[in-house]
């Protein structure tokens, strides 16, 4: 039976004592940066760092006593696994999770700390699911789908109930889409309570399985590429979730990897929030100018996850700085005579930039043996500053590439 609004209301009562009602606060700096009145729903403050706890707790509570005794299993890239492991332990239920081999290390480690049996299998979530199905059949475990189980969808829908209460003058919500469980439940709750609210979905270009389903009229496999939003990397959306969400989502926008990196950077700088790529996707859509119709509107951005690996965070921030024009990499030819490097560095300093890294290349440089090619990374203010620096170096005959 399809998920009903009453299922979401029942889920809210069921999980109320175990999942926090996360704040949904106005962000003045993000509002200024986007031209919208932006409210951030801080789901990364949940115990395991994401909204996935809502559905996990609801699904576990609804299991029969016999199913609870046997245990549960799921395939997940991380956040569903963490939510399931956490609440299974609280309920005394044995949990097994199958994670793709590329799953972020921090999520694997934390899942094990929560007491789950963690198996790494498959190149993507689809292959991990196949392995989980085999184990479920062999061991009699209850499989809990992280985005298509009706109990999961109802649990995620409690997010919509909270948003409707916290932002009474709501105009729109921009929702990240992976398997579509969150957008299905949230949209059902919000469109029931606030029929005029607009629901916009956002996906990475590299993991656009919901967009593919809309075009085909049904869930279809999508050829995945690596994405910073690993939590949205689902090769095929759920059937139940899709059938519910397709009529409620006004449209879906696609964000580039550089947009995601810049959004993670902006959230750290302006909101002091450490959010993973999937959680930053709604802001990425705003910063990329993909939702111009929302200018001046009251817009909620669910920051739905903060379980980002620190090594990954470092790489994401560097890409974000580059996208923002605050890191500039270029090649130039300089004199290999005494003072050549000092003059080059001096000009960069005069223009207000700072050298982060510099490497000499004599073997593969210019035909003139009196010159040397240098590969430089400098810290700059913005794209305009980069253009000014490049023009100055070219005027001084350094031939910037």
C-alpha positions, 0 to 999 in steps of 0.5 A: 500500500502506498505511503499515506500522510497518516503514516508520516504522522504516526512515524513522527509519534513513534520516533519522537523520543529517539530522533531530535527535531533539528533546528531550521534557522534563518541564515543571513549570510546565505540569504545575502549570497543567494538573494533568497530568504534561506532557512537551513534545516540542520539535519547533520546535528542528528546523532549519526550525522544525517536524516537517515535516523528518522526512517531507520528508527521507524522501520525498526520499530515496526518489525515483528518480534520474530524479525527483531530476534533474527536481525536486519540487513541493509546495503548502504554507502554510509548514512543509512548504515549508520542510522540503522546500526545506531538504532538497532543497537539501542533496540537490541537488534543485530544489524548487518550492513553491506557497503560498496568498496568505495564507501568513505572510511569514516562511515565504515569505521563509525558503523563498526563502532556502533556494533554493526557487522560491516561487509565491503562488497561491490563497486556501487550500491547496486552490487552491494544490494545484490550481496545483501539480498544473498545474505538476507536469504541465507541467514533469514535477516529482514532487509531494510531498503534505505530509500524505498521501504514504505516505513523508511519513506514515512520516517523521512517524511517527518522532516517535512512535518517539522519544516512546515511547523518551523517556517510557516511562510514557506515558499519552497524546499530544495531537496537532495535526491539519491534513491528518492526516499527523502524527497518522496516523504518530505514532499508528501508531508509538505504538500499535504500541509502547505499545498502551495509550497514548491518542491524542487529536487537537486541531483549531481550531474554524475548521479542523475537517476531521478532525472533519468526516471522522469524521462523514462516514466519509470525507474531505470539504471543510470550510468554513475560517475564519481561524485562528491555527493556520495550519499546521492550516488544511487544508480536507480531510484526506488519504485515506491519513492518514485511513484510518490515523488514524481507528482509532487516535485515541481522540477529537478536541477542538476549540479556540477562537481565544482558547484558541490565543492563551492557549496561545501566551502560556503557552508563552512565559511558562512554557516560554520557548518561541516556538511558533506557533498549530498547535504550541500547540494541544495545550496549548490543549486542556489549558488549556481543560479539554477533556481532564479524563480526563488529570488526573494522567496522563503526557501528551506535547504535541508542540510541532510548530512555531515558525515564527510571524511576529513581527507575528502573534506581537504580535497573538496575545500581545495576544489571549492577554493579553485572554483571560487577563484581563490586558488590559481594554477598556471605555468610561466617561463622565467629567466634562469639567471640569478634574480629571475625567480625573485623578480617573478615572485616579486611581481606576484607579491605586488599584485597581492597574491601569495605563492602556495607552491612552485616547481621548476621544470628545466628538462621540458621547458622552452627552447631557450636554455636561459629560461625555465618553466615554472608551475605555480599555485597561488592564493588569490581573492577572486576571478577578477584578481586572477585576471589582473595577475595574469595580465600583469605577468603577461605584460612583463613577458612571463607568458602565462599559460 
